[in-house]
Amino acid sequence: MSNIEDYLYIDYENVQDVQVEVIKKTVKVAIIVGQDQTKVPIDLVQKTQPFGSAVEWIQVSGKGRNALDFFIAFFLGRDVAIDRGKSFIIYSKDTGYDPLINYLKKSGIKARRIVSFQELDQNTPIEIDEAGVKKVRESLGKLAANKRPKKRSSLTGFIVDLLKGAKKQDVEAIVEDLFIKKLVYEENGIIKYDLD
């Protein structure tokens, strides 16, 4: 595995947006799937097949709010022990991984969490409706904290209602942009806000 530069762990319970076209041949990917996730899109599986053993689908057992987090921590720790000099990336919108990542960084290990595949593909920036982002940000800022959407689906619905007539891909791009800019983040399955 000497040609591997990065290890990527995808928390598939948390994020299902796997953009295979962005994955480089130098990346070893582990897609961690929960025991109750019995339906994975066949087109996604087919897109990962050309990568061979570089992309591994791992269905784990165990239930609970953070069950997958522990499995990802295990796989990451195993790979750090084998290949310490590489880069380790967790793809999840859940901030619960951040203490582990900070510990790894302090230990001299290159680790980070990404919230969008856009962060892996710097060459193809996603087009964002900046006016729409501004309107969403201002509208969320005017809401009392307990009135803001608490799930990604309700945040998406909020944006659809706010930006009447916006295309689906534009709404999704705005949601991704909010996560990338860390204006919103997910903690134990609940959306939190840092709009100041």
JONORFEN-V712732 format. One record per backbone hydrogen bond with DSSP energy under -0.5 kcal/mol. CO is the residue of the C=O (numbers start at 0). NH is the residue of the N-H. E is the energy in kcal/mol with one decimal. If there is no record, write none. Layout:
co=<CO | CO>
nh=<NH | NH>
e=<E | E>
This chain:
co=<0 | 4 | 5 | 6 | 7 | 7 | 8 | 8 | 9 | 9 | 10 | 10 | 15 | 16 | 17 | 18 | 19 | 23 | 25 | 25 | 26 | 27 | 28 | 28 | 29 | 29 | 30 | 30 | 31 | 32 | 33 | 35 | 37 | 40 | 40 | 41 | 42 | 43 | 44 | 45 | 47 | 48 | 50 | 51 | 53 | 53 | 55 | 55 | 56 | 57 | 57 | 61 | 63 | 65 | 66 | 67 | 68 | 69 | 70 | 71 | 72 | 73 | 74 | 75 | 76 | 77 | 78 | 79 | 82 | 85 | 86 | 87 | 88 | 88 | 89 | 89 | 90 | 92 | 92 | 93 | 94 | 96 | 97 | 98 | 99 | 100 | 101 | 102 | 103 | 104 | 108 | 109 | 111 | 113 | 115 | 116 | 116 | 119 | 120 | 127 | 128 | 129 | 130 | 131 | 132 | 133 | 134 | 135 | 136 | 137 | 138 | 139 | 143 | 143 | 144 | 149 | 150 | 151 | 152 | 153 | 154 | 155 | 156 | 157 | 158 | 161 | 162 | 166 | 167 | 168 | 169 | 170 | 171 | 172 | 173 | 174 | 175 | 176 | 177 | 177 | 178 | 182 | 184 | 185 | 186 | 189 | 191>
nh=<3 | 86 | 27 | 88 | 9 | 29 | 10 | 90 | 11 | 31 | 13 | 14 | 17 | 18 | 19 | 21 | 22 | 26 | 4 | 5 | 28 | 7 | 30 | 55 | 9 | 31 | 32 | 57 | 11 | 59 | 36 | 37 | 39 | 43 | 44 | 45 | 46 | 47 | 48 | 49 | 50 | 51 | 53 | 54 | 28 | 55 | 30 | 57 | 58 | 32 | 59 | 34 | 66 | 69 | 70 | 71 | 72 | 73 | 74 | 75 | 76 | 77 | 78 | 79 | 80 | 81 | 82 | 83 | 85 | 109 | 6 | 111 | 8 | 90 | 91 | 113 | 10 | 94 | 185 | 96 | 97 | 100 | 101 | 102 | 103 | 104 | 105 | 106 | 108 | 107 | 110 | 87 | 89 | 91 | 118 | 119 | 120 | 121 | 123 | 129 | 132 | 133 | 134 | 135 | 136 | 137 | 138 | 139 | 140 | 141 | 142 | 142 | 146 | 147 | 147 | 190 | 154 | 155 | 156 | 157 | 158 | 159 | 160 | 161 | 162 | 163 | 165 | 170 | 171 | 172 | 173 | 174 | 175 | 176 | 177 | 178 | 179 | 180 | 182 | 183 | 181 | 193 | 191 | 94 | 189 | 186 | 184>
e=<-1.5 | -2.1 | -2.6 | -3.2 | -0.5 | -2.9 | -0.6 | -3.1 | -1.5 | -2.4 | -1.2 | -2.5 | -1.7 | -0.7 | -1.1 | -1.8 | -1.3 | -1.6 | -3.2 | -1.7 | -0.6 | -2.9 | -0.5 | -2.9 | -2.9 | -0.8 | -0.6 | -2.9 | -1.8 | -2.7 | -1.5 | -1.5 | -0.6 | -0.6 | -1.8 | -2.7 | -2.0 | -1.4 | -1.0 | -0.6 | -1.5 | -2.2 | -2.0 | -1.4 | -3.7 | -0.5 | -3.1 | -0.6 | -0.5 | -3.1 | -0.6 | -0.6 | -1.2 | -1.3 | -1.3 | -2.7 | -2.4 | -2.1 | -2.7 | -2.7 | -2.4 | -2.5 | -2.3 | -2.6 | -2.1 | -1.2 | -3.1 | -0.5 | -2.1 | -0.6 | -2.7 | -1.9 | -2.9 | -0.5 | -0.9 | -2.8 | -2.0 | -0.5 | -2.0 | -1.1 | -1.8 | -2.2 | -2.8 | -2.1 | -2.5 | -2.5 | -2.2 | -1.2 | -2.6 | -1.8 | -0.9 | -2.7 | -2.3 | -2.0 | -1.5 | -1.6 | -1.4 | -0.8 | -1.0 | -1.4 | -2.5 | -2.5 | -2.3 | -2.6 | -2.9 | -2.6 | -2.5 | -2.7 | -2.2 | -1.4 | -0.8 | -0.7 | -2.4 | -0.6 | -0.9 | -3.1 | -2.3 | -2.7 | -2.3 | -2.3 | -2.2 | -2.5 | -2.5 | -2.2 | -3.1 | -0.9 | -2.4 | -2.2 | -2.5 | -2.0 | -2.0 | -2.3 | -2.6 | -2.4 | -2.3 | -1.9 | -3.0 | -2.6 | -2.3 | -1.4 | -1.4 | -3.3 | -3.5 | -3.7 | -1.6 | -2.8 | -2.0>
